């Protein structure tokens, strides 16, 4: 699954950069023919988006993105995400944390 995601992200990044190359060549030909100074506003965003896709793909492939996210999100308290997830009123997020005091735990899995 990991390699499929990496392959898809790499393909998207490469296609984005190749599309930029094709746009750049067409723009250069048009400038030579018409002598119009036309500014392409999509040039920098395409470079950035294509590069980001490729960096994320290699980050997933070589696990440095995973380690970076673990380092970045480590200071957040445990179960913070449960406060933001809507369980449609069926599950109380505070009931998921049955043991409020660690010293009151009975079983090893708690």
DOMINU-746127 format. One record per atom (N, C-alpha, C): residue number from 1; residue in three letters; y, z, x. Coordinates in Angstrom, 1 decimal, always signed. Each point is the difference from the previous one (the first is absolute). Layout:
<r i="NUM" aa="ALA" y="Y" z="Z" x="X"/>
...
***
This chain:
<r i="1" aa="UNK" y="-1.2" z="+0.0" x="+0.8"/>
<r i="1" aa="UNK" y="+1.2" z="+0.0" x="-0.8"/>
<r i="1" aa="UNK" y="+1.3" z="+0.0" x="+0.9"/>
<r i="2" aa="UNK" y="-0.1" z="+0.8" x="+1.1"/>
<r i="2" aa="UNK" y="+1.1" z="+0.1" x="+0.9"/>
<r i="2" aa="UNK" y="+0.3" z="-1.4" x="+0.6"/>
<r i="3" aa="UNK" y="-1.0" z="-0.7" x="+0.4"/>
<r i="3" aa="UNK" y="+0.2" z="-1.3" x="+0.6"/>
<r i="3" aa="UNK" y="+0.5" z="-1.1" x="-0.9"/>
<r i="4" aa="UNK" y="-0.4" z="+0.2" x="-1.3"/>
<r i="4" aa="UNK" y="+0.5" z="-1.0" x="-1.0"/>
<r i="4" aa="UNK" y="+1.5" z="+0.2" x="-0.2"/>
<r i="5" aa="UNK" y="+0.4" z="+1.3" x="-0.1"/>
<r i="5" aa="UNK" y="+1.4" z="+0.3" x="-0.2"/>
<r i="5" aa="UNK" y="+0.8" z="-0.5" x="+1.3"/>
<r i="6" aa="UNK" y="-0.5" z="+0.3" x="+1.2"/>
<r i="6" aa="UNK" y="+0.7" z="-0.5" x="+1.2"/>
<r i="6" aa="UNK" y="+0.1" z="-1.5" x="+0.0"/>
<r i="7" aa="UNK" y="-1.1" z="-0.7" x="-0.4"/>
<r i="7" aa="UNK" y="+0.0" z="-1.5" x="+0.0"/>
<r i="7" aa="UNK" y="+1.1" z="-0.5" x="-1.0"/>
<r i="8" aa="UNK" y="+0.0" z="+0.6" x="-1.2"/>
<r i="8" aa="UNK" y="+1.0" z="-0.4" x="-1.0"/>
<r i="8" aa="UNK" y="+1.4" z="+0.2" x="+0.5"/>
<r i="9" aa="UNK" y="+0.3" z="+1.2" x="+0.6"/>
<r i="9" aa="UNK" y="+1.3" z="+0.3" x="+0.5"/>
<r i="9" aa="UNK" y="+0.4" z="-1.0" x="+1.1"/>
<r i="10" aa="UNK" y="-0.9" z="-0.2" x="+0.9"/>
<r i="10" aa="UNK" y="+0.3" z="-0.9" x="+1.1"/>
<r i="10" aa="UNK" y="+0.3" z="-1.5" x="-0.5"/>
<r i="11" aa="UNK" y="-0.8" z="-0.4" x="-0.9"/>
<r i="11" aa="UNK" y="+0.2" z="-1.3" x="-0.6"/>
<r i="11" aa="UNK" y="+1.4" z="-0.1" x="-0.7"/>
<r i="12" aa="UNK" y="+0.3" z="+1.0" x="-0.7"/>
<r i="12" aa="UNK" y="+1.3" z="+0.0" x="-0.7"/>
<r i="12" aa="UNK" y="+1.1" z="+0.0" x="+1.0"/>
<r i="13" aa="UNK" y="-0.1" z="+0.8" x="+1.1"/>
<r i="13" aa="UNK" y="+1.0" z="+0.1" x="+1.0"/>
<r i="13" aa="UNK" y="+0.2" z="-1.3" x="+0.7"/>
<r i="14" aa="UNK" y="-1.1" z="-0.7" x="+0.4"/>
<r i="14" aa="UNK" y="+0.0" z="-1.2" x="+0.7"/>
<r i="14" aa="UNK" y="+0.6" z="-1.1" x="-0.9"/>
<r i="15" aa="UNK" y="-0.4" z="-0.1" x="-1.2"/>
<r i="15" aa="UNK" y="+0.5" z="-1.0" x="-0.9"/>
<r i="15" aa="UNK" y="+1.5" z="+0.2" x="-0.2"/>
<r i="16" aa="UNK" y="+0.4" z="+1.2" x="-0.1"/>
<r i="16" aa="UNK" y="+1.5" z="+0.3" x="-0.1"/>
<r i="16" aa="UNK" y="+0.7" z="-0.5" x="+1.2"/>
<r i="17" aa="UNK" y="-0.5" z="+0.2" x="+1.2"/>
<r i="17" aa="UNK" y="+0.7" z="-0.5" x="+1.2"/>
<r i="17" aa="UNK" y="-0.1" z="-1.5" x="+0.1"/>
<r i="18" aa="UNK" y="-1.1" z="-0.6" x="-0.4"/>
<r i="18" aa="UNK" y="-0.2" z="-1.4" x="+0.1"/>
<r i="18" aa="UNK" y="+1.0" z="-0.7" x="-1.1"/>
<r i="19" aa="UNK" y="+0.1" z="+0.7" x="-1.1"/>
<r i="19" aa="UNK" y="+0.9" z="-0.6" x="-1.0"/>
<r i="19" aa="UNK" y="+1.5" z="+0.0" x="+0.5"/>
<r i="20" aa="UNK" y="+0.3" z="+1.1" x="+0.8"/>
<r i="20" aa="UNK" y="+1.3" z="+0.1" x="+0.6"/>
<r i="20" aa="UNK" y="+0.2" z="-1.2" x="+1.0"/>
<r i="21" aa="UNK" y="-1.1" z="-0.3" x="+0.8"/>
<r i="21" aa="UNK" y="+0.1" z="-1.0" x="+0.9"/>
<r i="21" aa="UNK" y="+0.2" z="-1.4" x="-0.7"/>
<r i="22" aa="UNK" y="-0.7" z="-0.2" x="-1.1"/>
<r i="22" aa="UNK" y="+0.2" z="-1.3" x="-0.7"/>
<r i="22" aa="UNK" y="+1.4" z="-0.1" x="-0.6"/>
<r i="23" aa="UNK" y="+0.5" z="+1.1" x="-0.5"/>
<r i="23" aa="UNK" y="+1.4" z="+0.1" x="-0.5"/>
<r i="23" aa="UNK" y="+1.0" z="-0.3" x="+1.1"/>
<r i="24" aa="UNK" y="-0.3" z="+0.6" x="+1.2"/>
<r i="24" aa="UNK" y="+0.9" z="-0.2" x="+1.1"/>
<r i="24" aa="UNK" y="+0.0" z="-1.4" x="+0.4"/>
<r i="25" aa="UNK" y="-1.1" z="-0.7" x="+0.1"/>
<r i="25" aa="UNK" y="-0.1" z="-1.4" x="+0.4"/>
<r i="25" aa="UNK" y="+0.7" z="-0.9" x="-1.0"/>
<r i="26" aa="UNK" y="-0.2" z="+0.2" x="-1.3"/>
<r i="26" aa="UNK" y="+0.7" z="-0.7" x="-1.0"/>
<r i="26" aa="UNK" y="+1.5" z="+0.2" x="+0.0"/>
<r i="27" aa="UNK" y="+0.4" z="+1.2" x="+0.3"/>
<r i="27" aa="UNK" y="+1.4" z="+0.3" x="+0.0"/>
<r i="27" aa="UNK" y="+0.6" z="-0.7" x="+1.2"/>
<r i="28" aa="UNK" y="-0.7" z="-0.1" x="+1.1"/>
<r i="28" aa="UNK" y="+0.5" z="-0.6" x="+1.2"/>
<r i="28" aa="UNK" y="+0.2" z="-1.5" x="-0.2"/>
<r i="29" aa="UNK" y="-1.0" z="-0.6" x="-0.6"/>
<r i="29" aa="UNK" y="+0.0" z="-1.4" x="-0.3"/>
<r i="29" aa="UNK" y="+1.2" z="-0.4" x="-1.0"/>
<r i="30" aa="UNK" y="+0.2" z="+0.9" x="-1.0"/>
<r i="30" aa="UNK" y="+1.1" z="-0.2" x="-0.9"/>
<r i="30" aa="UNK" y="+1.3" z="+0.1" x="+0.6"/>
<r i="31" aa="UNK" y="+0.1" z="+0.9" x="+1.0"/>
<r i="31" aa="UNK" y="+1.3" z="+0.2" x="+0.7"/>
<r i="31" aa="UNK" y="+0.3" z="-1.2" x="+0.9"/>
<r i="32" aa="UNK" y="-1.1" z="-0.6" x="+0.6"/>
<r i="32" aa="UNK" y="+0.2" z="-1.2" x="+0.8"/>
<r i="32" aa="UNK" y="+0.5" z="-1.2" x="-0.8"/>
<r i="33" aa="UNK" y="-0.6" z="-0.1" x="-1.2"/>
<r i="33" aa="UNK" y="+0.4" z="-1.1" x="-0.9"/>
<r i="33" aa="UNK" y="+1.3" z="+0.1" x="-0.6"/>
<r i="34" aa="UNK" y="+0.3" z="+1.2" x="-0.6"/>
<r i="34" aa="UNK" y="+1.2" z="+0.1" x="-0.8"/>
<r i="34" aa="UNK" y="+1.2" z="+0.7" x="+0.7"/>
<r i="35" aa="UNK" y="-0.3" z="+0.6" x="+1.2"/>
<r i="35" aa="UNK" y="+1.0" z="+0.8" x="+0.7"/>
<r i="35" aa="UNK" y="+0.6" z="+1.1" x="-0.9"/>
<r i="36" aa="UNK" y="-0.8" z="+0.7" x="-0.7"/>
<r i="36" aa="UNK" y="+0.5" z="+1.1" x="-0.9"/>
<r i="36" aa="UNK" y="-0.5" z="+1.3" x="+0.6"/>
<r i="37" aa="UNK" y="+0.9" z="+0.9" x="+0.2"/>
<r i="37" aa="UNK" y="-0.3" z="+1.4" x="+0.5"/>
<r i="37" aa="UNK" y="-0.4" z="+0.8" x="-1.2"/>
<r i="38" aa="UNK" y="-1.3" z="+0.0" x="-0.3"/>
<r i="38" aa="UNK" y="-0.6" z="+0.7" x="-1.1"/>
<r i="38" aa="UNK" y="-0.7" z="+1.3" x="+0.5"/>
<r i="39" aa="UNK" y="+0.4" z="+1.1" x="-0.5"/>
<r i="39" aa="UNK" y="-0.6" z="+1.3" x="+0.5"/>
<r i="39" aa="UNK" y="-1.1" z="+0.3" x="-0.9"/>
<r i="40" aa="UNK" y="-1.2" z="+0.2" x="+0.6"/>
<r i="40" aa="UNK" y="-1.2" z="+0.4" x="-0.8"/>
<r i="40" aa="UNK" y="+0.0" z="+1.6" x="+0.0"/>
<r i="41" aa="UNK" y="+0.1" z="+0.5" x="-1.2"/>
<r i="41" aa="UNK" y="+0.1" z="+1.5" x="-0.1"/>
<r i="41" aa="UNK" y="-1.4" z="+0.6" x="+0.0"/>
<r i="42" aa="UNK" y="-1.1" z="-0.8" x="-0.1"/>
<r i="42" aa="UNK" y="-1.3" z="+0.5" x="+0.0"/>
<r i="42" aa="UNK" y="-0.7" z="+0.0" x="+1.3"/>
<r i="43" aa="UNK" y="+0.7" z="-0.3" x="+1.1"/>
<r i="43" aa="UNK" y="-0.5" z="-0.1" x="+1.3"/>
<r i="43" aa="UNK" y="-0.4" z="+1.4" x="+0.5"/>
<r i="44" aa="UNK" y="+0.9" z="+0.9" x="+0.1"/>
<r i="44" aa="UNK" y="-0.3" z="+1.3" x="+0.5"/>
<r i="44" aa="UNK" y="-1.0" z="+0.8" x="-0.9"/>
<r i="45" aa="UNK" y="+0.2" z="+0.0" x="-1.3"/>
<r i="45" aa="UNK" y="-1.0" z="+0.7" x="-0.8"/>
<r i="45" aa="UNK" y="-1.5" z="-0.5" x="+0.2"/>
<r i="46" aa="UNK" y="-0.1" z="-1.3" x="+0.2"/>
<r i="46" aa="UNK" y="-1.3" z="-0.6" x="+0.2"/>
<r i="46" aa="UNK" y="-0.6" z="+0.5" x="+1.3"/>
<r i="47" aa="UNK" y="+0.8" z="+0.0" x="+1.0"/>
<r i="47" aa="UNK" y="-0.5" z="+0.5" x="+1.3"/>
<r i="47" aa="UNK" y="-0.4" z="+1.5" x="-0.1"/>
<r i="48" aa="UNK" y="+0.8" z="+0.8" x="-0.7"/>
<r i="48" aa="UNK" y="-0.3" z="+1.4" x="-0.1"/>
<r i="48" aa="UNK" y="-1.2" z="+0.2" x="-0.8"/>
<r i="49" aa="UNK" y="-0.2" z="-0.7" x="-1.2"/>
<r i="49" aa="UNK" y="-1.1" z="+0.2" x="-0.8"/>
<r i="49" aa="UNK" y="-1.3" z="-0.5" x="+0.6"/>
<r i="50" aa="UNK" y="+0.1" z="-1.1" x="+0.7"/>
<r i="50" aa="UNK" y="-1.2" z="-0.5" x="+0.6"/>
<r i="50" aa="UNK" y="-0.5" z="+0.9" x="+1.2"/>
<r i="51" aa="UNK" y="+1.0" z="+0.5" x="+0.7"/>
<r i="51" aa="UNK" y="-0.3" z="+0.9" x="+1.1"/>
<r i="51" aa="UNK" y="-0.6" z="+1.3" x="-0.5"/>
<r i="52" aa="UNK" y="+0.6" z="+0.6" x="-1.1"/>
<r i="52" aa="UNK" y="-0.5" z="+1.2" x="-0.6"/>
<r i="52" aa="UNK" y="-1.5" z="-0.1" x="-0.5"/>
<r i="53" aa="UNK" y="-0.3" z="-1.2" x="-0.6"/>
<r i="53" aa="UNK" y="-1.3" z="-0.2" x="-0.5"/>
<r i="53" aa="UNK" y="-1.0" z="+0.0" x="+1.2"/>
<r i="54" aa="UNK" y="+0.4" z="-0.7" x="+1.1"/>
<r i="54" aa="UNK" y="-0.9" z="+0.0" x="+1.2"/>
<r i="54" aa="UNK" y="-0.2" z="+1.3" x="+0.6"/>
<r i="55" aa="UNK" y="+1.1" z="+0.8" x="+0.1"/>
<r i="55" aa="UNK" y="+0.0" z="+1.3" x="+0.6"/>
<r i="55" aa="UNK" y="-0.9" z="+1.0" x="-0.8"/>
<r i="56" aa="UNK" y="+0.2" z="-0.1" x="-1.4"/>
<r i="56" aa="UNK" y="-0.9" z="+0.8" x="-0.8"/>
<r i="56" aa="UNK" y="-1.4" z="-0.4" x="+0.1"/>
<r i="57" aa="UNK" y="-0.3" z="-1.3" x="+0.1"/>
<r i="57" aa="UNK" y="-1.4" z="-0.4" x="+0.1"/>
<r i="57" aa="UNK" y="-0.6" z="+0.5" x="+1.3"/>
<r i="58" aa="UNK" y="+0.7" z="-0.1" x="+1.1"/>
<r i="58" aa="UNK" y="-0.6" z="+0.5" x="+1.3"/>
<r i="58" aa="UNK" y="+0.0" z="+1.5" x="-0.1"/>
<r i="59" aa="UNK" y="+0.9" z="+0.7" x="-0.7"/>
<r i="59" aa="UNK" y="+0.0" z="+1.4" x="-0.1"/>
<r i="59" aa="UNK" y="-1.2" z="+0.5" x="-0.7"/>
<r i="60" aa="UNK" y="-0.4" z="-0.7" x="-1.1"/>
<r i="60" aa="UNK" y="-1.2" z="+0.4" x="-0.7"/>
<r i="60" aa="UNK" y="-1.2" z="-0.3" x="+0.8"/>
<r i="61" aa="UNK" y="+0.0" z="-1.2" x="+0.7"/>
<r i="61" aa="UNK" y="-1.2" z="-0.4" x="+0.8"/>
<r i="61" aa="UNK" y="-0.3" z="+1.0" x="+1.2"/>
<r i="62" aa="UNK" y="+1.1" z="+0.4" x="+0.7"/>
<r i="62" aa="UNK" y="-0.2" z="+0.9" x="+1.1"/>
<r i="62" aa="UNK" y="+0.3" z="+1.5" x="-0.3"/>
<r i="63" aa="UNK" y="+0.2" z="+0.3" x="-1.2"/>
<r i="63" aa="UNK" y="+0.1" z="+1.4" x="-0.5"/>
<r i="63" aa="UNK" y="+1.3" z="+0.7" x="+0.4"/>
<r i="64" aa="UNK" y="+0.9" z="-0.7" x="+0.7"/>
<r i="64" aa="UNK" y="+1.2" z="+0.8" x="+0.4"/>
<r i="64" aa="UNK" y="+0.9" z="+0.2" x="-1.2"/>
<r i="65" aa="UNK" y="+0.0" z="-0.9" x="-1.1"/>
<r i="65" aa="UNK" y="+0.7" z="+0.3" x="-1.2"/>
<r i="65" aa="UNK" y="-0.5" z="+1.2" x="-0.7"/>
<r i="66" aa="UNK" y="-1.3" z="+0.2" x="+0.0"/>
<r i="66" aa="UNK" y="-0.6" z="+1.1" x="-0.7"/>
<r i="66" aa="UNK" y="+0.4" z="+1.3" x="+0.7"/>
<r i="67" aa="UNK" y="+0.0" z="+0.0" x="+1.4"/>
<r i="67" aa="UNK" y="+0.4" z="+1.2" x="+0.7"/>
<r i="67" aa="UNK" y="+1.4" z="+0.3" x="-0.1"/>
<r i="68" aa="UNK" y="+0.9" z="-1.1" x="-0.1"/>
<r i="68" aa="UNK" y="+1.4" z="+0.2" x="-0.2"/>
<r i="68" aa="UNK" y="+0.3" z="+0.6" x="-1.4"/>
<r i="69" aa="UNK" y="-0.7" z="-0.4" x="-1.0"/>
<r i="69" aa="UNK" y="+0.2" z="+0.5" x="-1.3"/>
<r i="69" aa="UNK" y="-0.5" z="+1.5" x="-0.1"/>
<r i="70" aa="UNK" y="-1.1" z="+0.3" x="+0.7"/>
<r i="70" aa="UNK" y="-0.5" z="+1.4" x="+0.0"/>
<r i="70" aa="UNK" y="+1.1" z="+0.9" x="+0.7"/>
<r i="71" aa="UNK" y="+0.5" z="-0.5" x="+1.1"/>
<r i="71" aa="UNK" y="+1.0" z="+0.8" x="+0.7"/>
<r i="71" aa="UNK" y="+1.3" z="+0.1" x="-0.8"/>
<r i="72" aa="UNK" y="+0.4" z="-1.0" x="-0.8"/>
<r i="72" aa="UNK" y="+1.2" z="+0.0" x="-0.8"/>
<r i="72" aa="UNK" y="-0.2" z="+0.9" x="-1.2"/>
<r i="73" aa="UNK" y="-1.1" z="-0.1" x="-0.6"/>
<r i="73" aa="UNK" y="-0.2" z="+0.8" x="-1.3"/>
<r i="73" aa="UNK" y="-0.6" z="+1.3" x="+0.2"/>
<r i="74" aa="UNK" y="-0.3" z="+0.4" x="+1.2"/>
<r i="74" aa="UNK" y="-0.6" z="+1.3" x="+0.2"/>
<r i="74" aa="UNK" y="+0.8" z="+1.2" x="-0.4"/>
<r i="75" aa="UNK" y="+1.4" z="+0.0" x="+0.2"/>
<r i="75" aa="UNK" y="+0.8" z="+1.1" x="-0.4"/>
<r i="75" aa="UNK" y="+0.0" z="+0.3" x="-1.5"/>
<r i="76" aa="UNK" y="-0.3" z="-1.0" x="-0.8"/>
<r i="76" aa="UNK" y="+0.0" z="+0.2" x="-1.5"/>
<r i="76" aa="UNK" y="-1.0" z="+1.0" x="-0.4"/>
<r i="77" aa="UNK" y="+0.3" z="+0.8" x="-0.9"/>
<r i="77" aa="UNK" y="-1.0" z="+1.0" x="-0.5"/>
<r i="77" aa="UNK" y="-1.2" z="-0.6" x="-0.7"/>
<r i="78" aa="UNK" y="-1.1" z="+0.6" x="+0.0"/>
<r i="78" aa="UNK" y="-1.2" z="-0.5" x="-0.7"/>
<r i="78" aa="UNK" y="+0.3" z="+0.0" x="-1.5"/>
<r i="79" aa="UNK" y="-0.6" z="-1.0" x="-0.6"/>
<r i="79" aa="UNK" y="+0.0" z="-0.1" x="-1.5"/>
<r i="79" aa="UNK" y="+1.5" z="-0.3" x="-0.5"/>
<r i="80" aa="UNK" y="+0.9" z="-0.4" x="+0.8"/>
<r i="80" aa="UNK" y="+1.3" z="-0.3" x="-0.4"/>
<r i="80" aa="UNK" y="+0.0" z="-1.2" x="-1.0"/>
<r i="81" aa="UNK" y="-0.9" z="-1.0" x="+0.3"/>
<r i="81" aa="UNK" y="-0.1" z="-1.2" x="-0.8"/>
<r i="81" aa="UNK" y="-0.4" z="+0.3" x="-1.4"/>
<r i="82" aa="UNK" y="-0.7" z="+1.1" x="-0.2"/>
<r i="82" aa="UNK" y="-0.5" z="+0.3" x="-1.4"/>
<r i="82" aa="UNK" y="+1.2" z="+0.3" x="-0.9"/>
<r i="83" aa="UNK" y="+1.1" z="+0.4" x="+0.6"/>
<r i="83" aa="UNK" y="+1.2" z="+0.3" x="-0.9"/>
<r i="83" aa="UNK" y="+0.6" z="-1.3" x="-0.5"/>
<r i="84" aa="UNK" y="-0.2" z="-1.1" x="+0.7"/>
<r i="84" aa="UNK" y="+0.6" z="-1.3" x="-0.4"/>
<r i="84" aa="UNK" y="-1.0" z="-0.9" x="-0.8"/>
<r i="85" aa="UNK" y="-1.2" z="+0.3" x="+0.0"/>
<r i="85" aa="UNK" y="-1.0" z="-0.8" x="-0.7"/>
<r i="85" aa="UNK" y="+0.0" z="+0.5" x="-1.5"/>
<r i="86" aa="UNK" y="+0.0" z="-0.9" x="-0.9"/>
<r i="86" aa="UNK" y="-0.1" z="+0.3" x="-1.4"/>
<r i="86" aa="UNK" y="-1.4" z="-0.1" x="-0.4"/>
<r i="87" aa="UNK" y="-0.6" z="+1.1" x="-0.4"/>
<r i="87" aa="UNK" y="-1.4" z="+0.0" x="-0.5"/>
<r i="87" aa="UNK" y="-0.1" z="-0.1" x="-1.5"/>
<r i="88" aa="UNK" y="+1.0" z="-0.5" x="-0.6"/>
<r i="88" aa="UNK" y="+0.1" z="-0.3" x="-1.5"/>
<r i="88" aa="UNK" y="-0.2" z="+1.3" x="-0.7"/>
<r i="89" aa="UNK" y="+0.4" z="+1.1" x="+0.5"/>
<r i="89" aa="UNK" y="-0.1" z="+1.3" x="-0.7"/>
<r i="89" aa="UNK" y="-1.4" z="+0.6" x="-0.1"/>
<r i="90" aa="UNK" y="-1.0" z="-0.8" x="+0.5"/>
<r i="90" aa="UNK" y="-1.4" z="+0.5" x="-0.1"/>
<r i="90" aa="UNK" y="-0.3" z="+1.0" x="+1.1"/>
<r i="91" aa="UNK" y="+0.4" z="-0.2" x="+1.2"/>
<r i="91" aa="UNK" y="-0.3" z="+0.9" x="+1.1"/>
<r i="91" aa="UNK" y="+1.3" z="+0.7" x="+0.4"/>
<r i="92" aa="UNK" y="+0.0" z="+1.3" x="+0.1"/>
<r i="92" aa="UNK" y="+1.1" z="+0.7" x="+0.5"/>
<r i="92" aa="UNK" y="+0.0" z="+0.0" x="+1.6"/>
<r i="93" aa="UNK" y="+1.0" z="-0.5" x="+0.6"/>
<r i="93" aa="UNK" y="-0.1" z="+0.0" x="+1.5"/>
<r i="93" aa="UNK" y="-0.1" z="+1.3" x="+0.7"/>
<r i="94" aa="UNK" y="+0.6" z="+1.0" x="-0.7"/>
<r i="94" aa="UNK" y="-0.1" z="+1.4" x="+0.6"/>
<r i="94" aa="UNK" y="-1.4" z="+0.6" x="-0.2"/>
<r i="95" aa="UNK" y="-0.8" z="-0.5" x="-1.0"/>
<r i="95" aa="UNK" y="-1.3" z="+0.5" x="-0.1"/>
<r i="95" aa="UNK" y="-1.0" z="-0.6" x="+1.0"/>
<r i="96" aa="UNK" y="+0.4" z="-1.1" x="+0.6"/>
<r i="96" aa="UNK" y="-0.8" z="-0.6" x="+1.1"/>
<r i="96" aa="UNK" y="+0.0" z="+0.9" x="+1.2"/>
<r i="97" aa="UNK" y="+1.0" z="+0.8" x="+0.2"/>
<r i="97" aa="UNK" y="+0.1" z="+0.9" x="+1.1"/>
<r i="97" aa="UNK" y="-0.4" z="+1.4" x="-0.5"/>
<r i="98" aa="UNK" y="-1.3" z="+0.2" x="-0.1"/>
<r i="98" aa="UNK" y="-0.6" z="+1.1" x="-0.6"/>
<r i="98" aa="UNK" y="+0.3" z="+1.3" x="+0.8"/>
<r i="99" aa="UNK" y="-0.1" z="-0.1" x="+1.3"/>
<r i="99" aa="UNK" y="+0.2" z="+1.1" x="+0.9"/>
<r i="99" aa="UNK" y="+1.4" z="+0.0" x="+0.5"/>
<r i="100" aa="UNK" y="+0.8" z="+0.9" x="-0.4"/>
<r i="100" aa="UNK" y="+1.4" z="+0.0" x="+0.5"/>
<r i="100" aa="UNK" y="+0.1" z="+0.8" x="+1.3"/>
<r i="101" aa="UNK" y="-0.9" z="+0.9" x="+0.2"/>
<r i="101" aa="UNK" y="+0.0" z="+0.8" x="+1.2"/>
<r i="101" aa="UNK" y="-1.3" z="-0.3" x="+0.7"/>
<r i="102" aa="UNK" y="+0.1" z="-0.5" x="+1.3"/>
<r i="102" aa="UNK" y="-1.2" z="-0.3" x="+0.7"/>
<r i="102" aa="UNK" y="-0.9" z="+1.1" x="+0.2"/>
<r i="103" aa="UNK" y="+0.5" z="+1.2" x="+0.2"/>
<r i="103" aa="UNK" y="-0.9" z="+1.2" x="+0.2"/>
<r i="103" aa="UNK" y="-0.8" z="+0.3" x="-1.2"/>
<r i="104" aa="UNK" y="+0.4" z="-0.5" x="-1.2"/>
<r i="104" aa="UNK" y="-0.8" z="+0.3" x="-1.2"/>
<r i="104" aa="UNK" y="-1.1" z="-1.0" x="-0.2"/>
<r i="105" aa="UNK" y="-0.2" z="-0.9" x="+0.9"/>
<r i="105" aa="UNK" y="-1.1" z="-1.0" x="-0.2"/>
<r i="105" aa="UNK" y="-1.3" z="+0.6" x="+0.2"/>
<r i="106" aa="UNK" y="-1.0" z="-0.4" x="-0.8"/>
<r i="106" aa="UNK" y="-1.3" z="+0.5" x="+0.0"/>
<r i="106" aa="UNK" y="-1.0" z="-0.9" x="+0.7"/>
<r i="107" aa="UNK" y="+0.1" z="-1.3" x="-0.3"/>
<r i="107" aa="UNK" y="-1.0" z="-1.0" x="+0.5"/>
<r i="107" aa="UNK" y="+0.6" z="-0.7" x="+1.2"/>
<r i="108" aa="UNK" y="-0.9" z="-0.5" x="+0.9"/>
<r i="108" aa="UNK" y="+0.5" z="-0.7" x="+1.2"/>
<r i="108" aa="UNK" y="+0.8" z="-1.3" x="-0.3"/>
<r i="109" aa="UNK" y="-0.3" z="-0.7" x="-1.1"/>
<r i="109" aa="UNK" y="+0.7" z="-1.2" x="-0.3"/>
<r i="109" aa="UNK" y="+1.4" z="+0.2" x="-0.6"/>
<r i="110" aa="UNK" y="+0.3" z="+1.2" x="-0.3"/>
<r i="110" aa="UNK" y="+1.3" z="+0.3" x="-0.5"/>
<r i="110" aa="UNK" y="+1.0" z="+0.2" x="+1.1"/>
***
